[in-house]
């Protein structure tokens, strides 16, 4: 799959990577800087470069856009690495290395732009302070049945006779 070909089909593009073409291009502008900076100093395996990076005809990805699309489609759809590798004509170990490498580069990109998600309740409160409406999508988790009747009543979800943490 090539990013340039799929961007001509916006509906399919968004269903594959979870972003519209304009959102993707905005993210790719920042990601490409981190991507090119990394590969100008390090090799694919993480070793420091001894020579200047040259454009090769056998590159897995033509540019940062293809690499970012590879990662976002993996993160959105969560396929088996073997399946995702086959789509990009890679071996599973190569796909694994690319996924881990590109994930770290994406995290670095998001950190530089201050777009990382809140990781603590204090950060979340600060982020949500100016948001008028918040929708929380939660999943009930099963809990062990308590011997105390009131605790059982508090945990009973009303569905499937299950005791769940709401």
Secondary structure as the mmCIF struct_conf table of DSSP 4:
data_model
#
loop_
_struct_conf.conf_type_id
_struct_conf.id
_struct_conf.beg_label_comp_id
_struct_conf.beg_label_asym_id
_struct_conf.beg_label_seq_id
_struct_conf.end_label_comp_id
_struct_conf.end_label_asym_id
_struct_conf.end_label_seq_id
HELX_RH_AL_P HELX_RH_AL_P1 UNK A 3 UNK A 6
TURN_TY1_P TURN_TY1_P1 UNK A 7 UNK A 8
BEND BEND1 UNK A 9 UNK A 9
HELX_RH_AL_P HELX_RH_AL_P2 UNK A 10 UNK A 17
BEND BEND2 UNK A 18 UNK A 19
HELX_RH_AL_P HELX_RH_AL_P3 UNK A 21 UNK A 41
STRN STRN1 UNK A 42 UNK A 42
TURN_TY1_P TURN_TY1_P2 UNK A 44 UNK A 45
BEND BEND3 UNK A 46 UNK A 46
HELX_LH_PP_P HELX_LH_PP_P1 UNK A 47 UNK A 47
STRN STRN2 UNK A 48 UNK A 48
HELX_LH_PP_P HELX_LH_PP_P2 UNK A 49 UNK A 49
BEND BEND4 UNK A 50 UNK A 51
TURN_TY1_P TURN_TY1_P3 UNK A 57 UNK A 58
BEND BEND5 UNK A 60 UNK A 63
HELX_RH_AL_P HELX_RH_AL_P4 UNK A 64 UNK A 77
HELX_RH_AL_P HELX_RH_AL_P5 UNK A 81 UNK A 87
TURN_TY1_P TURN_TY1_P4 UNK A 88 UNK A 89
HELX_RH_AL_P HELX_RH_AL_P6 UNK A 92 UNK A 112
TURN_TY1_P TURN_TY1_P5 UNK A 113 UNK A 114
HELX_LH_PP_P HELX_LH_PP_P3 UNK A 116 UNK A 118
BEND BEND6 UNK A 120 UNK A 120
HELX_RH_AL_P HELX_RH_AL_P7 UNK A 121 UNK A 128
TURN_TY1_P TURN_TY1_P6 UNK A 129 UNK A 130
BEND BEND7 UNK A 132 UNK A 132
STRN STRN3 UNK A 141 UNK A 142
HELX_LH_PP_P HELX_LH_PP_P4 UNK A 144 UNK A 146
BEND BEND8 UNK A 147 UNK A 148
HELX_RH_AL_P HELX_RH_AL_P8 UNK A 149 UNK A 155
STRN STRN4 UNK A 156 UNK A 156
BEND BEND9 UNK A 158 UNK A 159
TURN_TY1_P TURN_TY1_P7 UNK A 160 UNK A 161
STRN STRN5 UNK A 163 UNK A 163
STRN STRN6 UNK A 164 UNK A 165
#
